């Protein structure tokens, strides 16, 4: 059996994707997960929520919001501009959380849709986009597990490769 070489596989994948432009949408959302965009957004949102949480505690104890957020002096005294109601802050946090979870779901389901479409192409069947997405949704949990384990593995590899450099640059270890 003839094994396709890398160029042939890339050329075939290019023509397949060019003829099925709906896969580009799936590729966009799947790329969000693989590029780290979703995780970066999640970590940034978590950092903001925790900083808002400390600001929230300070405001609930009577400190002005602009002081609790550490705004420069020129913004102090403009509490009407920076005042947030309790319900609005909770609603904003919930909206960000729901949107983040929705993007993660959409990204992983899109990965499954791309895999399903490629498997259908390998069997000489062209799956409609809706069917491919449905198959991708059914494989959400296994794909989530693979994505999480991949990100943890990458984080551990980065940690293990940078730790010696950290020790080398720290002042407690002599050259």
C-alpha positions as CSV (number, residue, x, y, z in Angstrom):
1,X,0.0,0.0,0.0
2,X,1.3,3.4,-1.0
3,X,1.9,5.8,2.0
4,X,1.1,9.4,1.0
5,X,4.0,11.8,1.6
6,X,3.6,14.9,3.5
7,X,3.2,17.2,0.5
8,X,0.4,15.1,-0.9
9,X,-1.5,15.1,2.4
10,X,-1.2,18.8,2.7
11,X,-2.3,19.4,-0.9
12,X,-5.3,17.1,-0.4
13,X,-6.2,18.8,2.9
14,X,-5.9,22.2,1.2
15,X,-8.3,21.2,-1.7
16,X,-10.7,19.6,0.8
17,X,-10.8,22.7,3.0
18,X,-11.1,25.0,-0.1
19,X,-14.1,23.1,-1.4
20,X,-15.8,23.0,2.0
21,X,-15.6,26.6,3.2
22,X,-17.9,25.9,6.1
23,X,-15.0,24.0,7.7
24,X,-13.2,27.4,8.0
25,X,-15.7,28.4,10.7
26,X,-14.9,25.2,12.6
27,X,-11.2,25.8,12.1
28,X,-11.4,29.3,13.5
29,X,-13.1,28.2,16.7
30,X,-10.9,25.1,17.0
31,X,-7.9,27.4,16.6
32,X,-9.0,29.5,19.5
33,X,-8.5,26.6,21.8
34,X,-5.2,25.4,20.4
35,X,-3.6,28.9,20.3
36,X,-4.3,29.4,24.0
37,X,-6.6,32.3,23.4
38,X,-9.4,30.8,25.4
39,X,-7.1,29.9,28.3
40,X,-5.4,33.3,28.3
41,X,-8.8,34.9,28.3
42,X,-9.9,32.7,31.1
43,X,-6.8,33.4,33.2
44,X,-7.1,37.1,32.6
45,X,-10.8,37.1,33.5
46,X,-9.9,35.1,36.7
47,X,-7.3,37.6,37.6
48,X,-9.7,40.5,37.1
49,X,-12.4,38.7,39.1
50,X,-10.0,38.1,42.0
51,X,-8.8,41.8,41.9
52,X,-12.4,42.9,41.7
53,X,-13.2,40.6,44.6
54,X,-10.6,42.4,46.8
55,X,-11.9,45.7,45.6
56,X,-15.4,44.5,46.3
57,X,-14.5,43.7,49.9
58,X,-12.9,47.1,50.4
59,X,-16.0,48.9,48.9
60,X,-18.3,46.8,51.1
61,X,-16.3,48.0,54.1
62,X,-16.9,51.6,53.2
63,X,-13.9,52.5,51.0
64,X,-14.6,54.5,47.9
65,X,-14.5,52.3,44.7
66,X,-11.8,54.4,43.0
67,X,-9.5,53.9,46.1
68,X,-10.2,50.2,46.2
69,X,-9.3,49.8,42.6
70,X,-6.1,51.8,43.1
71,X,-7.0,54.5,40.5
72,X,-4.7,57.5,40.2
73,X,-5.5,60.7,42.2
74,X,-6.9,62.4,39.1
75,X,-9.7,59.9,39.0
76,X,-10.6,60.2,42.7
77,X,-13.8,61.9,43.6
78,X,-15.5,60.8,40.4
79,X,-17.4,58.0,42.1
80,X,-20.4,58.6,39.9
81,X,-18.3,57.5,36.9
82,X,-16.8,54.4,38.5
83,X,-19.6,53.3,40.8
84,X,-20.9,49.8,40.1
85,X,-24.1,48.4,41.6
86,X,-23.9,45.0,43.2
87,X,-26.3,43.4,40.7
88,X,-24.4,44.8,37.7
89,X,-21.1,43.5,38.9
90,X,-22.5,40.0,39.6
91,X,-24.3,40.1,36.2
92,X,-21.1,41.1,34.4
93,X,-19.1,38.3,36.1
94,X,-21.8,35.8,35.1
95,X,-21.9,37.0,31.5
96,X,-18.1,36.7,31.2
97,X,-18.3,33.2,32.8
98,X,-21.1,32.0,30.5
99,X,-19.5,33.5,27.4
100,X,-16.1,31.8,28.3
101,X,-17.8,28.5,28.8
102,X,-19.7,28.9,25.6
103,X,-16.5,29.6,23.7
104,X,-14.8,26.6,25.2
105,X,-17.8,24.4,24.3
106,X,-17.9,25.8,20.7
107,X,-14.1,25.4,20.3
108,X,-14.0,21.8,21.4
109,X,-17.1,20.9,19.5
110,X,-15.5,22.5,16.4
111,X,-12.5,20.3,16.9
112,X,-14.7,17.3,16.9
113,X,-16.5,18.6,13.8
114,X,-13.2,18.9,11.9
115,X,-12.2,15.4,13.0
116,X,-15.6,14.0,11.9
117,X,-15.4,15.8,8.5
118,X,-11.8,14.5,8.0
119,X,-12.9,10.9,8.9
120,X,-15.8,11.2,6.5
121,X,-13.5,12.3,3.8
122,X,-11.2,9.3,4.5
123,X,-14.3,7.1,3.9
124,X,-15.2,9.0,0.8
125,X,-18.3,10.4,2.4
126,X,-19.0,14.1,2.6
127,X,-20.7,14.9,5.9
128,X,-22.9,18.0,6.0
129,X,-21.7,20.6,8.4
130,X,-24.5,20.1,10.8
131,X,-23.9,16.3,11.0
132,X,-20.2,16.9,11.6
133,X,-20.9,19.4,14.3
134,X,-23.3,17.0,16.0
135,X,-20.7,14.3,16.0
136,X,-18.2,16.8,17.4
137,X,-20.6,17.6,20.2
138,X,-21.0,13.9,21.1
139,X,-17.2,13.7,21.6
140,X,-17.0,16.8,23.7
141,X,-15.8,15.2,27.0
142,X,-13.1,13.0,25.5
143,X,-11.8,16.0,23.5
144,X,-11.9,18.2,26.6
145,X,-9.9,15.6,28.4
146,X,-7.3,15.5,25.6
147,X,-7.1,19.3,25.5
148,X,-6.7,19.7,29.2
149,X,-4.1,17.0,29.4
150,X,-2.2,18.6,26.5
151,X,-2.2,22.0,28.2
152,X,-1.1,20.5,31.5
153,X,1.7,18.6,29.7
154,X,2.9,21.7,27.9
155,X,2.8,23.7,31.2
156,X,4.8,21.0,32.9
157,X,7.4,20.9,30.1
158,X,7.7,24.7,30.2
159,X,8.1,24.6,33.9
160,X,10.8,21.8,33.8
161,X,12.7,23.5,31.1
162,X,12.7,26.9,32.6
163,X,13.4,25.9,36.2
164,X,17.1,25.3,35.7
165,X,17.3,28.7,34.1
166,X,15.5,30.2,37.0
167,X,18.0,28.5,39.4
168,X,20.9,29.7,37.3
169,X,19.7,33.3,37.4
170,X,18.7,33.4,41.0
171,X,21.1,34.9,43.5
172,X,21.1,31.9,45.8
173,X,22.9,29.6,43.4
174,X,26.5,30.4,42.5
175,X,27.8,29.9,39.0
